[in-house]
Amino acid sequence: MAKSVWWRTLGFVVLTIVAQFSRADDQHALWQSLLSKHVYVAEGGYATTVDYSSFAKDRAVLARYLETLSAVSPAEFDRWSEARQLAFLINAYNAWTVELILRHYPGIDSIREIGGWFRSPWKLSFFDLLGKRRSLDELEHEMIRENYAEPRIHFAVNCASIGCPALAREPYRGDELERQLEAATQRFLSDRQRNGLSKGALRVSPIFDWYEEDFAKGWRDLHSLPDFLAHYGNALGLSSAQQRQLRSGALRIRHTDYNWALNKRD
């Protein structure tokens, strides 16, 4: 009898663990369905575009997904692994950015047109997350950047603009986060329209100007922007000699222009 009870108990524990993992895997299933349907890989594979017109027809699905995000309590969030937390926050940022665009589409050509002259779209408090009313700025800067020493998030969060790194066609997930962040970084840095050698200098996206401090905080023992960029020298098309020049300061860093036009599919 005791042996039978022990086996039943073990079976219950195993099923509970499996169910927990299944819920974790399914948490972003609705977001996956929307991304697969409305996000397209652009020519060259370095960027994606969004069919906002078709996305608008699935607002009810997006609303259900956003409700699942808002329903997560701080206590539940705190029990997750750091990777799962970060994946959740990245997905939240991207999904609510799409929602913000859809609230104004098709009457805008850039996210910067939202909010008026005196308030940027990123400072609008329009969604609930982890028990509070939030803005995109708060989500990115206070919840993500302040709490996770991960510079590659800048290639995962998407600001609905052509100049921004691609909106991924899959949700970010805790158990896949390392692979996904690395792929996003490699993809963005390999885009010669935004990053690469030109006229004796390394020209890179303004993202590296706006958030330079994030690339100099010791992630993987890299303590400066030149170190970070040299670490990804192959993606940038740099030879070994050019990578050494970059680290020593002999190779100048310049910034390209940022295209704020909406990342919409034509």
C-alpha positions as CSV (number, residue, x, y, z in Angstrom):
1,M,0.0,0.0,0.0
2,A,2.7,2.4,1.0
3,K,4.5,1.7,-2.3
4,S,1.4,2.4,-4.3
5,V,0.8,5.7,-2.5
6,W,4.5,6.6,-3.2
7,W,4.1,6.0,-6.9
8,R,0.8,7.9,-7.1
9,T,2.5,10.8,-5.3
10,L,5.5,10.8,-7.7
11,G,3.1,10.7,-10.6
12,F,1.2,13.7,-9.3
13,V,4.5,15.6,-8.9
14,V,5.7,14.8,-12.4
15,L,2.3,15.8,-13.9
16,T,2.4,19.1,-12.0
17,I,5.9,19.9,-13.2
18,V,4.9,19.1,-16.8
19,A,1.8,21.2,-16.5
20,Q,3.8,24.1,-15.2
21,F,6.2,23.9,-18.2
22,S,3.3,23.6,-20.6
23,R,1.7,26.7,-19.2
24,A,5.0,28.5,-19.6
25,D,5.4,27.3,-23.2
26,D,1.8,28.3,-24.0
27,Q,1.9,31.7,-22.3
28,H,2.8,33.5,-25.5
29,A,0.9,31.2,-27.9
30,L,-1.5,33.9,-29.0
31,W,1.4,36.3,-29.7
32,Q,3.0,33.6,-31.8
33,S,-0.1,33.2,-33.9
34,L,-0.3,37.0,-34.5
35,L,3.4,37.3,-35.4
36,S,3.3,34.4,-37.8
37,K,0.3,35.8,-39.5
38,H,1.1,39.6,-39.7
39,V,4.9,40.0,-39.6
40,Y,7.0,39.4,-42.8
41,V,10.7,39.0,-43.4
42,A,12.0,41.8,-45.6
43,E,14.3,41.3,-48.5
44,G,17.8,40.3,-47.3
45,G,16.4,38.8,-44.1
46,Y,17.8,41.6,-41.9
47,A,14.4,43.3,-41.2
48,T,10.8,42.6,-40.9
49,T,7.7,44.5,-41.8
50,V,4.2,44.5,-40.2
51,D,0.9,44.3,-42.0
52,Y,-0.9,46.6,-39.7
53,S,-4.1,46.5,-41.8
54,S,-4.4,42.8,-41.4
55,F,-3.2,43.0,-37.8
56,A,-6.1,45.4,-37.0
57,K,-8.6,42.6,-38.0
58,D,-7.2,40.5,-35.2
59,R,-7.5,43.1,-32.5
60,A,-9.6,40.8,-30.4
61,V,-6.9,38.2,-30.4
62,L,-4.3,40.8,-29.5
63,A,-6.5,42.1,-26.7
64,R,-6.8,38.6,-25.2
65,Y,-3.0,38.2,-25.3
66,L,-2.5,41.6,-23.6
67,E,-5.0,40.6,-21.0
68,T,-2.9,37.5,-20.2
69,L,0.1,39.7,-19.7
70,S,-1.8,42.1,-17.4
71,A,-3.1,39.2,-15.4
72,V,0.4,38.1,-14.2
73,S,0.9,39.2,-10.6
74,P,4.1,40.5,-9.2
75,A,4.3,37.4,-6.9
76,E,4.0,35.0,-9.9
77,F,6.5,37.0,-11.9
78,D,9.0,36.9,-9.0
79,R,8.9,33.1,-9.0
80,W,10.1,32.8,-12.6
81,S,13.7,32.5,-13.8
82,E,15.5,35.6,-14.8
83,A,15.4,34.5,-18.5
84,R,11.6,33.9,-18.4
85,Q,11.1,37.3,-16.8
86,L,13.1,39.1,-19.4
87,A,11.4,37.2,-22.2
88,F,8.1,38.2,-20.8
89,L,9.0,41.9,-20.6
90,I,10.4,42.0,-24.1
91,N,7.2,40.4,-25.5
92,A,5.1,42.8,-23.5
93,Y,7.0,45.8,-24.9
94,N,6.6,44.6,-28.5
95,A,3.0,43.7,-28.1
96,W,1.9,46.9,-26.5
97,T,3.9,48.9,-29.1
98,V,1.8,47.1,-31.8
99,E,-1.4,47.9,-29.8
100,L,-0.4,51.6,-29.6
101,I,0.2,51.7,-33.4
102,L,-3.2,50.1,-34.1
103,R,-5.0,52.6,-32.0
104,H,-3.9,55.3,-34.4
105,Y,-3.5,53.4,-37.7
106,P,-3.8,54.2,-40.6
107,G,-3.7,57.8,-39.7
108,I,0.1,57.9,-38.9
109,D,3.3,57.3,-40.8
110,S,5.6,57.2,-37.7
111,I,5.2,56.3,-34.1
112,R,6.5,59.7,-33.2
113,E,3.3,61.3,-34.4
114,I,1.5,59.8,-31.4
115,G,1.2,61.8,-28.3
116,G,1.4,65.3,-29.6
117,W,3.9,68.1,-29.3
118,F,4.5,67.9,-25.5
119,R,4.3,64.2,-24.7
120,S,6.1,61.4,-26.6
121,P,4.4,58.1,-27.3
122,W,6.8,56.3,-25.0
123,K,5.6,58.3,-22.0
124,L,1.9,57.6,-22.5
125,S,0.6,55.4,-19.6
126,F,-1.9,53.2,-21.4
127,F,-1.5,49.6,-20.1
128,D,-1.4,47.6,-16.9
129,L,1.5,45.3,-16.1
130,L,2.6,43.7,-12.8
131,G,0.0,45.6,-10.8
132,K,0.6,49.2,-12.1
133,R,-0.3,51.5,-15.0
134,R,2.7,51.7,-17.2
135,S,4.2,53.5,-20.2
136,L,6.6,52.0,-22.8
137,D,9.4,54.2,-21.4
138,E,8.9,52.7,-17.9
139,L,8.8,49.2,-19.2
140,E,12.0,49.6,-21.2
141,H,14.1,51.8,-18.9
142,E,12.9,51.0,-15.4
143,M,11.7,47.4,-15.7
144,I,14.1,46.0,-18.3
145,R,17.3,48.1,-18.5
146,E,17.6,48.7,-14.7
147,N,17.1,45.1,-13.7
148,Y,18.8,43.0,-16.4
149,A,22.4,43.4,-17.4
150,E,21.7,42.3,-21.0
151,P,22.7,44.8,-23.7
152,R,21.3,42.6,-26.5
153,I,17.7,43.5,-25.5
154,H,18.3,46.6,-27.7
155,F,18.1,44.2,-30.7
156,A,14.9,42.5,-29.4
157,V,12.6,45.4,-28.3
158,N,10.9,47.0,-31.4
159,C,9.8,50.6,-31.7
160,A,7.7,50.0,-34.9
161,S,10.2,51.9,-37.0
162,I,12.3,51.0,-40.1
163,G,15.5,52.0,-38.2
164,C,14.7,49.7,-35.3
165,P,15.9,46.1,-35.2
166,A,13.5,43.6,-36.6
167,L,10.3,42.6,-34.8
168,A,10.9,38.8,-34.4
169,R,8.4,36.4,-35.9
170,E,8.4,34.3,-32.8
171,P,7.9,35.2,-29.1
172,Y,10.8,35.4,-26.8
173,R,10.9,32.5,-24.4
174,G,13.0,31.9,-21.3
175,D,14.3,28.5,-22.4
176,E,15.2,29.9,-25.8
177,L,16.3,33.4,-24.8
178,E,20.0,33.1,-25.3
179,R,19.6,31.7,-28.8
180,Q,17.0,34.3,-29.7
181,L,19.0,37.3,-28.4
182,E,22.1,36.2,-30.1
183,A,20.3,35.7,-33.4
184,A,18.7,39.1,-33.1
185,T,22.1,40.7,-32.5
186,Q,23.8,38.9,-35.3
187,R,21.0,39.8,-37.7
188,F,21.0,43.5,-36.9
189,L,24.8,43.9,-37.0
190,S,25.0,42.1,-40.3
191,D,22.7,44.6,-42.0
192,R,25.1,46.8,-44.1
193,Q,22.5,49.5,-44.5
194,R,22.8,50.3,-40.8
195,N,26.1,48.9,-39.7
196,G,29.5,48.4,-41.4
197,L,32.7,50.0,-42.6
198,S,32.4,53.2,-44.7
199,K,35.0,55.7,-45.7
200,G,37.5,54.6,-43.1
201,A,35.1,54.5,-40.2
202,L,32.8,52.0,-38.6
203,R,29.3,53.4,-39.1
204,V,26.7,51.9,-36.7
205,S,23.1,52.6,-35.7
206,P,22.3,55.5,-33.4
207,I,21.2,52.8,-30.9
208,F,24.8,52.5,-29.9
209,D,24.9,56.3,-29.2
210,W,21.7,56.5,-27.3
211,Y,22.4,53.4,-25.1
212,E,26.2,53.4,-25.1
213,E,26.4,52.9,-21.4
214,D,24.5,49.6,-21.6
215,F,27.3,48.1,-23.8
216,A,30.0,49.1,-21.3
217,K,28.7,47.4,-18.1
218,G,30.9,44.3,-18.3
219,W,28.6,41.9,-20.1
220,R,30.8,38.9,-20.9
221,D,33.7,41.0,-19.6
222,L,33.2,43.7,-22.3
223,H,33.6,47.1,-20.7
224,S,33.3,49.5,-23.6
225,L,31.3,50.0,-26.8
226,P,34.4,49.3,-29.0
227,D,34.9,46.0,-27.1
228,F,31.3,45.0,-27.7
229,L,31.4,45.8,-31.4
230,A,34.8,44.1,-31.8
231,H,33.2,41.0,-30.1
232,Y,30.8,41.0,-33.0
233,G,33.4,41.9,-35.6
234,N,32.6,39.1,-37.9
235,A,28.9,40.1,-38.1
236,L,30.1,43.7,-38.8
237,G,32.4,42.5,-41.6
238,L,35.6,43.4,-39.8
239,S,38.9,41.6,-40.3
240,S,41.0,40.6,-37.3
241,A,43.2,43.6,-37.8
242,Q,40.2,45.9,-37.9
243,Q,38.8,44.5,-34.8
244,R,42.1,45.2,-33.0
245,Q,42.0,48.8,-34.4
246,L,38.5,49.2,-33.1
247,R,39.5,48.1,-29.6
248,S,42.5,50.4,-29.6
249,G,40.6,53.4,-30.8
250,A,42.3,53.6,-34.2
251,L,39.1,52.8,-36.0
252,R,36.6,55.6,-35.6
253,I,32.9,54.9,-34.7
254,R,30.3,57.0,-36.5
255,H,26.5,56.8,-36.4
256,T,24.1,56.4,-39.2
257,D,20.8,58.2,-39.6
258,Y,17.7,56.6,-37.9
259,N,14.7,56.0,-40.0
260,W,11.5,56.7,-37.9
261,A,9.1,55.8,-40.7
262,L,6.6,53.1,-39.7
263,N,7.8,49.5,-40.3
264,K,4.6,48.8,-42.3
265,R,4.3,46.3,-45.1
266,D,3.6,48.1,-48.4
